[in-house]
Amino acid sequence: AHRYIELSYRNDVHESERMTSLKLAMNCAILASAGQQRSRLLATLFKDERCQQLPAFGILEKMYLDRIIRKSQLLEFDAMLMSHQKATTADGSSILDRAVIEHNLLSASKLYKNITFLELGRLLEISPDKAEKVASRMIGEKRMEGSIDQIEGLVAFQAQDALPTFDQKIKGICTHANSILEKIRAAEPDWVSSVSTAQ
């Protein structure tokens, strides 16, 4: 998907080919396994105004905004996929089904603190056993924070607090900016003093 996005920005490529690349990037992002990398791809594509012209934008928007997607909403998108994108996985579901189930599970983790396997299965439109397996796999692969209580028959989600991570990144940027300023001050003290007296 990254290569398709890069290709869609190249000025030496014809406009129709750039839009085709963008469409392929969107399809790849939608079909990708749920996780941080896919979230970044979805954000990049959602913010690209050209994507709003593409037929799959509705699905992209729902994925980016973490909305639950029903199978009935995927019929049009499924018809646009190429034959190799309609391949089935080992459990008999399609790549699109797997991607949407994982997406919906991540969306549910933001809506619920915990949910029974039965209710999760209903929400994901799959069996409770399959819902448990998908949740277990995603938790094991660190693509979702949570735990499984097999005795109670439920998944408990752990909310990720983004603020400490954001604060750490801001702190890192400020520290880096200060170190650059100190290097400038050491290399050009006369210029720094003239700039600071002018303010």
Phi, psi and chi 1 to 4 in degrees:
 res  aa     phi    psi   chi1   chi2   chi3   chi4
   1 ALA       -  -37.9      -      -      -      -
   2 HIS   -60.8  -42.0  -74.5  -69.7      -      -
   3 ARG   -66.2  -39.1  -60.9  -71.3  178.6 -120.7
   4 TYR   -63.6  -40.6  -75.5  129.2      -      -
   5 ILE   -63.1  -46.1  -67.9  171.2      -      -
   6 GLU   -58.9  -43.6  -71.7  172.5   13.1      -
   7 LEU   -62.9  -34.2 -169.4   58.6      -      -
   8 SER   -70.0  -14.4   77.6      -      -      -
   9 TYR   -98.3   -8.7  -74.3  116.4      -      -
  10 ARG   -73.4  127.4  -66.6 -171.2   54.1  164.2
  11 ASN   -75.9  -20.2  -69.9  -32.3      -      -
  12 ASP   -82.6    1.8   58.9  -22.6      -      -
  13 VAL  -105.0  140.4  176.3      -      -      -
  14 HIS   -60.4  147.6 -169.7  -88.9      -      -
  15 GLU   -55.7  -41.9  178.0   64.9   25.9      -
  16 SER   -65.4  -36.2   64.9      -      -      -
  17 GLU   -70.2  -35.0  -67.4  -63.8  -40.8      -
  18 ARG   -65.1  -40.7  -70.3 -165.2  -46.2 -131.3
  19 MET   -68.0  -36.4  -72.0  -55.0  -72.6      -
  20 THR   -63.1  -41.9  -60.8      -      -      -
  21 SER   -62.4  -40.5  -65.0      -      -      -
  22 LEU   -64.5  -41.5 -166.8   63.0      -      -
  23 LYS   -62.4  -42.5  177.0 -175.3  163.2 -159.0
  24 LEU   -66.4  -38.0  -67.2  172.1      -      -
  25 ALA   -61.9  -41.7      -      -      -      -
  26 MET   -63.9  -44.1 -172.3 -177.3  -68.5      -
  27 ASN   -61.2  -44.3  -72.0   -4.4      -      -
  28 CYS   -62.0  -41.8  -71.0      -      -      -
  29 ALA   -65.7  -40.7      -      -      -      -
  30 ILE   -66.6  -37.3  -70.1  170.5      -      -
  31 LEU   -83.6   -9.4  -65.9  173.5      -      -
  32 ALA   -69.4  155.5      -      -      -      -
  33 SER   -65.1  141.7  -66.1      -      -      -
  34 ALA   -63.4  140.8      -      -      -      -
  35 GLY   161.5 -173.8      -      -      -      -
  36 GLN   -64.5  -42.4  -70.0  -62.9  -39.7      -
  37 GLN   -62.9  -43.1 -174.3  175.9    9.6      -
  38 ARG   -65.3  -38.3  178.7  174.7  151.5 -100.1
  39 SER   -60.6  -40.3  -64.6      -      -      -
  40 ARG   -65.4  -41.2  -74.5 -170.5  -66.4  -87.2
  41 LEU   -61.9  -46.0  -77.6  172.0      -      -
  42 LEU   -60.2  -41.4  -68.3  173.0      -      -
  43 ALA   -63.7  -43.7      -      -      -      -
  44 THR   -60.5  -46.2  -60.2      -      -      -
  45 LEU   -70.5  -39.9  -69.0  166.7      -      -
  46 PHE   -62.3  -36.0 -177.4   76.3      -      -
  47 LYS   -80.3  -12.9  -67.4  172.6 -175.2  173.0
  48 ASP   -80.5  113.8 -169.8  -32.2      -      -
  49 GLU   -61.2  -25.8  -67.8  178.4    5.1      -
  50 ARG   -64.0  -28.2  -61.0  174.0  -60.5  161.7
  51 CYS   -65.4  -25.9  -72.5      -      -      -
  52 GLN   -63.9  -19.3  -65.4  174.5   10.6      -
  53 GLN   -83.2  -13.6  -57.0  167.0   19.9      -
  54 LEU   -88.0  146.2  -61.3  173.4      -      -
  55 PRO   -62.8  -27.5   -1.5    2.4      -      -
  56 ALA   -85.8    6.6      -      -      -      -
  57 PHE   -60.6  -34.5 -177.5   74.2      -      -
  58 GLY   -59.2  -43.2      -      -      -      -
  59 ILE   -68.5  -43.7  -60.3  -63.4      -      -
  60 LEU   -58.1  -44.1  174.5   82.7      -      -
  61 GLU   -61.3  -45.3 -179.7  179.4   35.2      -
  62 LYS   -64.2  -38.0  -73.0  179.3 -177.3 -175.7
  63 MET   -68.8  -43.4  -74.1 -168.8  162.1      -
  64 TYR   -63.2  -39.3  174.4   72.2      -      -
  65 LEU   -87.0    7.5  -62.0  173.4      -      -
  66 ASP    58.6   40.7  -67.6  -37.3      -      -
  67 ARG   -92.8  149.2  -65.6 -176.7 -178.1  152.0
  68 ILE   -69.9  136.3  -58.3  -73.0      -      -
  69 ILE  -114.8  127.4  -60.4  171.4      -      -
  70 ARG   -88.8  151.1  -62.6  -78.1  169.0 -146.1
  71 LYS   -57.9  -35.6  -73.2 -177.2 -178.6  177.4
  72 SER   -63.8  -23.2   60.4      -      -      -
  73 GLN   -82.3   -5.6  -62.2  170.0  -38.2      -
  74 LEU  -100.6   -4.1  -63.2  170.4      -      -
  75 LEU   -58.5  -46.4  -61.7  175.8      -      -
  76 GLU   -65.3  -42.8 -174.6  179.9  -28.6      -
  77 PHE   -65.9  -41.7  179.3   71.9      -      -
  78 ASP   -59.8  -36.8 -171.9   43.7      -      -
  79 ALA   -67.1  -24.8      -      -      -      -
  80 MET   -83.0  -14.4  -69.1 -173.9  -74.8      -
  81 LEU   -73.1  149.8  -64.5  175.8      -      -
  82 MET   -77.9  163.5  -67.5 -178.3 -116.0      -
  83 SER   -59.8  -39.2   58.6      -      -      -
  84 HIS   -69.8  -19.7   70.9  -81.9      -      -
  85 GLN   -83.8   -7.3  -66.4  170.9  -36.5      -
  86 LYS  -101.0   12.2  -65.1 -178.3  179.7 -173.4
  87 ALA   -60.0  154.0      -      -      -      -
  88 THR  -101.2  149.6   55.3      -      -      -
  89 THR   -88.5  179.0   59.2      -      -      -
  90 ALA   -59.7  -30.6      -      -      -      -
  91 ASP   -87.8    4.6   65.3   -0.8      -      -
  92 GLY    92.4   -4.5      -      -      -      -
  93 SER   -90.4  160.2   61.0      -      -      -
  94 SER   -82.5  167.2   71.0      -      -      -
  95 ILE   -61.1  -39.8  -64.8  170.2      -      -
  96 LEU   -63.8  -44.0  178.5   60.1      -      -
  97 ASP   -58.2  -47.3  -70.5  -20.6      -      -
  98 ARG   -59.5  -46.1  177.7 -163.4   45.7   82.9
  99 ALA   -62.4  -41.8      -      -      -      -
 100 VAL   -72.6  -38.3  170.4      -      -      -
 101 ILE   -61.1  -46.5  -72.0  167.8      -      -
 102 GLU   -64.1  -41.6  -71.1  179.7   -3.8      -
 103 HIS   -60.9  -47.8  160.6   76.9      -      -
 104 ASN   -63.4  -34.8  -74.2  -15.8      -      -
 105 LEU   -65.5  -43.3 -176.6   54.0      -      -
 106 LEU   -63.0  -40.4  -85.1  179.5      -      -
 107 SER   -62.6  -42.2  -63.6      -      -      -
 108 ALA   -63.1  -34.6      -      -      -      -
 109 SER   -66.2  -20.2   73.8      -      -      -
 110 LYS   -91.2  -15.9  -65.8  174.0 -177.6  168.8
 111 LEU   -96.3  -32.4  -66.3  172.1      -      -
 112 TYR  -117.3  151.1  -61.7   94.8      -      -
 113 LYS   -84.2  -37.9  -71.7 -174.2  177.3 -174.6
 114 ASN  -154.8  159.9   58.2   52.0      -      -
 115 ILE  -154.9  142.8 -172.2  169.1      -      -
 116 THR   -72.7  158.2   64.8      -      -      -
 117 PHE   -61.3  -36.7  -61.5  138.7      -      -
 118 LEU   -62.4  -49.7 -178.6   64.3      -      -
 119 GLU   -67.5  -36.9  -72.8  -58.3  -45.4      -
 120 LEU   -64.2  -41.6 -175.8   60.1      -      -
 121 GLY   -60.0  -42.5      -      -      -      -
 122 ARG   -63.5  -43.0  -75.5 -174.9 -169.7  146.7
 123 LEU   -64.4  -40.5 -175.9   67.0      -      -
 124 LEU   -86.8   -6.3  -58.5  177.9      -      -
 125 GLU    61.9   42.6  -60.1  176.8  -61.4      -
 126 ILE  -139.5  175.6   57.2  176.3      -      -
 127 SER   -72.1  154.1   71.8      -      -      -
 128 PRO   -58.3  -37.4  -24.3   32.6      -      -
 129 ASP   -63.6  -42.8  -71.5  -19.7      -      -
 130 LYS   -67.8  -37.3 -172.7  171.9 -180.0  179.3
 131 ALA   -60.9  -41.9      -      -      -      -
 132 GLU   -63.4  -43.4  178.4 -175.1    1.0      -
 133 LYS   -63.4  -43.5  -73.3  177.3 -173.7  170.5
 134 VAL   -64.5  -45.6  172.5      -      -      -
 135 ALA   -62.1  -43.3      -      -      -      -
 136 SER   -61.2  -44.8  174.0      -      -      -
 137 ARG   -63.5  -44.0 -171.8 -178.5   74.0 -118.4
 138 MET   -67.7  -37.5  -71.4 -179.3   69.4      -
 139 ILE   -67.4  -42.8  -69.1  168.6      -      -
 140 GLY   -63.1  -34.2      -      -      -      -
 141 GLU   -86.7    4.4  -67.0  171.9   -7.8      -
 142 LYS    62.1   27.6  -54.3  -81.5 -171.6 -136.0
 143 ARG   -91.9   -8.0  -67.6 -170.0  -72.5  146.4
 144 MET  -151.2  140.0 -178.8  175.9   72.4      -
 145 GLU   -92.5  129.1  -65.4  -68.6  -36.4      -
 146 GLY   168.8 -175.2      -      -      -      -
 147 SER  -146.2  158.5   60.1      -      -      -
 148 ILE  -115.1  129.6  -66.8 -179.1      -      -
 149 ASP  -110.4   98.6 -175.7  -20.1      -      -
 150 GLN   -72.0  -27.0  -69.5 -177.8  -39.3      -
 151 ILE   -66.8  -47.2  -64.8  170.4      -      -
 152 GLU   -81.5  -16.5  -64.7  -67.0  -35.9      -
 153 GLY    71.5   45.8      -      -      -      -
 154 LEU  -145.7  162.5   60.0   86.2      -      -
 155 VAL  -108.5  129.5  179.6      -      -      -
 156 ALA  -107.2  123.3      -      -      -      -
 157 PHE   -94.2  145.1  -58.9  111.1      -      -
 158 GLN  -111.1  118.5  -64.9  170.5   -6.0      -
 159 ALA   -68.5  136.1      -      -      -      -
 160 GLN   -93.4  125.2  -66.3  178.3  -27.8      -
 161 ASP   -88.2  109.9 -169.9    4.3      -      -
 162 ALA   -77.5  -19.6      -      -      -      -
 163 LEU   -62.3  -45.9 -164.7   55.1      -      -
 164 PRO   -60.4  -39.4  -24.9   33.2      -      -
 165 THR   -63.5  -44.2  -55.2      -      -      -
 166 PHE   -61.7  -44.5 -179.3   73.5      -      -
 167 ASP   -60.5  -40.8  -72.3  -13.9      -      -
 168 GLN   -64.3  -39.3  -74.9  -61.0  103.7      -
 169 LYS   -66.9  -42.1  -72.3 -178.3 -179.6 -178.9
 170 ILE   -63.2  -43.5  -65.4  -64.9      -      -
 171 LYS   -60.4  -42.4 -177.3  179.3  176.9 -176.6
 172 GLY   -62.5  -41.4      -      -      -      -
 173 ILE   -65.1  -44.3  -70.0  169.1      -      -
 174 CYS   -63.6  -41.6  -68.7      -      -      -
 175 THR   -62.8  -42.8  -57.2      -      -      -
 176 HIS   -64.3  -43.0 -172.3   64.9      -      -
 177 ALA   -62.8  -40.8      -      -      -      -
 178 ASN   -64.2  -39.6  -78.0  -21.7      -      -
 179 SER   -66.7  -35.8   69.6      -      -      -
 180 ILE   -64.9  -44.0  -69.1  170.7      -      -
 181 LEU   -60.9  -40.9 -176.8   59.9      -      -
 182 GLU   -64.2  -38.0  -69.5  -58.1  -40.0      -
 183 LYS   -66.8  -39.9  -72.0  177.1 -175.7  175.2
 184 ILE   -64.8  -43.9  -67.8  171.1      -      -
 185 ARG   -60.4  -39.5 -173.9  173.1  -75.9  139.9
 186 ALA   -71.6  -37.7      -      -      -      -
 187 ALA   -80.8  -35.2      -      -      -      -
 188 GLU  -133.6   68.3  -62.0  -69.1  -26.3      -
 189 PRO   -65.3  -34.6   18.2  -25.8      -      -
 190 ASP   -65.2  -43.3  -64.6  -25.0      -      -
 191 TRP   -65.0  -42.3  179.0   79.9      -      -
 192 VAL   -62.5  -42.8  172.0      -      -      -
 193 SER   -69.3  -33.8   63.8      -      -      -
 194 SER   -69.0  -37.3   69.0      -      -      -
 195 VAL   -69.5  -43.5  169.8      -      -      -
 196 SER   -71.2  -29.4   50.4      -      -      -
 197 THR   -76.1  -27.1   56.7      -      -      -
 198 ALA   -71.4  -21.9      -      -      -      -
 199 GLN   -88.8      -  -67.6  177.6  -12.2      -
